[in-house]
Amino acid sequence: MKVRRSRKNRKAKQVFTYECSITGEPYKIARKVENSDELVSVNSYYELHPEDDDRPPIVKKMLGLDSKTES
């Protein structure tokens, strides 16, 4: 049996806003980090490590990336 909390007793989710150290793109995370200078966005990570890019071709096409030139 689940116990429902009243609205008064629920914890509010705290959202932290950080900025990508490479592109300057702002994004939000649900937890606090100690070294925000080391954070990079997903797109920046894949630019730094193209061999780890395992996104499907349809996603790359939606993002405007040419999958033929990355090979």
C-alpha positions in Angstrom: 0.0 0.0 0.0 1.4 3.4 -1.0 1.3 6.3 1.4 0.6 9.6 -0.3 2.1 12.7 1.1 0.2 15.8 1.4 1.3 18.8 -0.7 2.6 20.5 2.4 4.9 17.6 3.3 6.4 17.1 -0.2 9.9 18.2 -0.8 10.4 20.8 -3.5 12.8 19.7 -6.2 15.8 22.0 -6.5 17.2 22.8 -9.9 20.7 24.1 -10.5 21.7 26.0 -13.6 25.2 25.6 -15.0 26.9 26.7 -18.2 28.9 24.5 -20.5 32.6 25.4 -20.2 33.2 25.0 -24.0 30.1 26.5 -25.7 28.7 28.6 -22.9 25.3 26.9 -23.4 23.2 27.0 -20.2 21.5 23.8 -19.0 19.8 22.6 -15.8 20.6 19.7 -13.5 18.8 18.3 -10.5 21.8 18.1 -8.2 24.6 20.3 -7.1 28.2 19.7 -8.4 31.4 20.7 -6.8 33.4 21.5 -10.0 31.1 23.3 -12.4 34.1 24.2 -14.6 34.5 20.6 -15.7 30.9 20.3 -17.0 30.3 20.1 -20.7 27.1 19.6 -22.7 26.3 16.4 -24.5 27.0 18.0 -27.9 30.4 19.3 -26.7 31.3 15.9 -25.3 30.6 14.2 -28.7 32.7 16.9 -30.4 35.6 16.1 -28.1 35.1 12.3 -28.4 33.7 11.5 -31.9 34.7 7.8 -31.6 32.2 7.5 -28.7 29.3 9.0 -30.7 26.8 6.1 -30.7 23.7 8.1 -31.5 21.5 6.7 -34.3 21.7 8.3 -37.7 18.2 9.7 -37.4 19.2 11.7 -34.3 22.4 13.0 -36.1 20.2 14.1 -39.0 17.8 15.9 -36.7 20.7 17.8 -35.1 22.1 18.7 -38.5 25.2 16.6 -38.3 26.5 14.8 -41.4 27.1 11.2 -40.4 29.1 10.5 -43.6 31.9 13.0 -42.9 32.4 11.7 -39.3 33.5 8.2 -40.5 
